[in-house]
Amino acid sequence: MLVLAALRDNTYNLFLFLHIVAVVVGFAPAVAGLVAPRAAGADWASLRAIRAIYVPAVFVAGLLGIVLVLLSDDAWEFSQFWVSAAFLVWIAMMGVYQALVQRGAKVGGPAGARQAVLGAQILSVLVVVMVYLMVFKPGA
């Protein structure tokens, strides 16, 4: 097997750094929606920015997570519970974004804003679950 990187070498650390940056960029809008839901829901320009930044950053974060598992020199396996659970949470996040935040932005008005804020709040909870999985690695 061709090994391009080993756990904690410079290549692995570069991808880990990019993964963490993508997570921070991607989930900052969701956290802002939880902390200041009225402000986040009232500003439709913010929702457009969320659509332009959130989805690509979260998508990239998931792809970089896959790369990190591949580069981990067999330290992490796709069959481990925390890795599989993290991918399920990632898929749920993408679904919540599409079903609530994106749809709320399309609906517009107060009803759409409430829906988008609810989506941001759910995403914030899912982010906490994801951080738990990444830090404690249950089943590793």
C-alpha positions as CSV (number, residue, x, y, z in Angstrom):
1,M,0.0,0.0,0.0
2,L,1.3,3.4,-0.9
3,V,1.4,5.6,2.2
4,L,1.4,9.4,1.4
5,A,1.3,10.5,5.0
6,A,1.3,9.1,8.5
7,L,-0.7,10.1,11.5
8,R,0.7,13.4,12.7
9,D,3.3,14.0,10.0
10,N,3.3,17.3,8.1
11,T,1.0,16.2,5.3
12,Y,-1.6,14.8,7.8
13,N,-1.3,17.9,9.9
14,L,-1.8,20.1,6.9
15,F,-5.1,18.3,6.1
16,L,-6.1,18.4,9.7
17,F,-5.5,22.1,9.8
18,L,-7.6,22.6,6.6
19,H,-10.3,20.4,8.0
20,I,-10.5,22.5,11.2
21,V,-10.5,25.7,9.3
22,A,-13.3,24.5,7.0
23,V,-15.3,23.5,10.1
24,V,-14.9,26.9,11.7
25,V,-15.8,28.8,8.5
26,G,-18.7,26.4,7.8
27,F,-20.3,26.4,11.2
28,A,-19.8,30.0,12.3
29,P,-23.1,31.0,10.7
30,A,-24.9,28.2,12.5
31,V,-23.5,29.2,15.8
32,A,-24.4,32.9,15.1
33,G,-28.0,31.8,14.4
34,L,-28.1,30.1,17.8
35,V,-26.5,33.0,19.7
36,A,-28.4,35.8,17.9
37,P,-31.4,34.2,16.1
38,R,-33.3,37.5,15.6
39,A,-30.4,39.2,14.0
40,A,-29.6,36.2,11.8
41,G,-33.2,35.7,10.7
42,A,-33.9,39.4,10.0
43,D,-31.0,39.9,7.7
44,W,-31.6,38.1,4.4
45,A,-28.2,39.2,3.1
46,S,-26.7,37.1,5.9
47,L,-28.7,34.1,4.7
48,R,-27.3,34.5,1.2
49,A,-23.8,34.6,2.7
50,I,-24.6,31.5,4.6
51,R,-25.6,29.7,1.4
52,A,-22.5,30.9,-0.3
53,I,-20.1,30.0,2.5
54,Y,-21.7,27.4,4.7
55,V,-22.4,24.6,2.1
56,P,-19.1,24.7,0.4
57,A,-17.1,24.8,3.7
58,V,-19.1,22.0,5.3
59,F,-18.9,19.9,2.2
60,V,-15.1,20.5,2.1
61,A,-14.8,19.7,5.8
62,G,-16.5,16.3,5.2
63,L,-14.2,15.5,2.2
64,L,-11.2,16.5,4.3
65,G,-12.4,14.2,7.0
66,I,-12.4,11.3,4.5
67,V,-8.8,12.3,3.5
68,L,-7.7,12.3,7.1
69,V,-9.0,8.8,7.6
70,L,-7.2,7.7,4.5
71,L,-4.0,9.4,5.6
72,S,-4.1,8.2,9.2
73,D,-1.8,5.2,8.5
74,D,-4.6,2.8,9.7
75,A,-5.0,4.6,13.0
76,W,-8.6,5.5,12.0
77,E,-10.8,3.2,10.1
78,F,-14.1,3.9,8.4
79,S,-15.6,1.0,10.4
80,Q,-14.9,2.7,13.7
81,F,-18.1,3.9,15.4
82,W,-17.0,7.5,15.8
83,V,-16.0,7.8,12.1
84,S,-19.2,6.3,10.9
85,A,-21.3,8.4,13.3
86,A,-19.5,11.5,12.3
87,F,-20.4,10.8,8.6
88,L,-24.0,10.3,9.6
89,V,-24.0,13.6,11.5
90,W,-22.4,15.3,8.5
91,I,-25.1,13.9,6.2
92,A,-27.8,15.1,8.7
93,M,-26.2,18.5,8.8
94,M,-26.4,18.8,5.0
95,G,-30.0,17.6,5.1
96,V,-31.0,20.1,7.8
97,Y,-29.4,22.9,5.9
98,Q,-31.2,22.0,2.7
99,A,-34.6,21.3,4.4
100,L,-34.7,24.2,6.8
101,V,-32.1,27.0,6.1
102,Q,-32.2,26.9,2.4
103,R,-35.9,26.4,2.2
104,G,-36.5,29.1,4.7
105,A,-34.4,31.5,2.7
106,K,-36.5,30.7,-0.4
107,V,-39.8,31.2,1.4
108,G,-38.8,34.5,2.8
109,G,-40.7,36.7,5.2
110,P,-41.2,36.0,8.9
111,A,-42.1,32.3,8.4
112,G,-39.0,31.7,6.3
113,A,-36.9,33.5,8.8
114,R,-38.2,31.3,11.6
115,Q,-37.6,28.2,9.6
116,A,-34.0,29.3,8.8
117,V,-33.3,30.2,12.4
118,L,-34.7,26.8,13.5
119,G,-32.3,25.1,11.0
120,A,-29.4,27.1,12.4
121,Q,-30.3,26.1,15.9
122,I,-30.5,22.4,15.0
123,L,-27.2,22.7,13.1
124,S,-25.6,24.1,16.2
125,V,-26.7,21.1,18.2
126,L,-25.3,18.8,15.5
127,V,-22.0,20.7,15.6
128,V,-21.8,19.9,19.4
129,V,-22.4,16.3,18.7
130,M,-19.8,16.3,15.9
131,V,-17.2,18.0,18.2
132,Y,-17.9,15.3,20.9
133,L,-17.3,12.6,18.3
134,M,-14.1,14.2,17.1
135,V,-12.7,14.8,20.6
136,F,-13.7,11.7,22.5
137,K,-13.7,9.2,19.6
138,P,-16.2,6.7,21.2
139,G,-15.5,3.2,20.0
140,A,-11.9,3.9,19.0
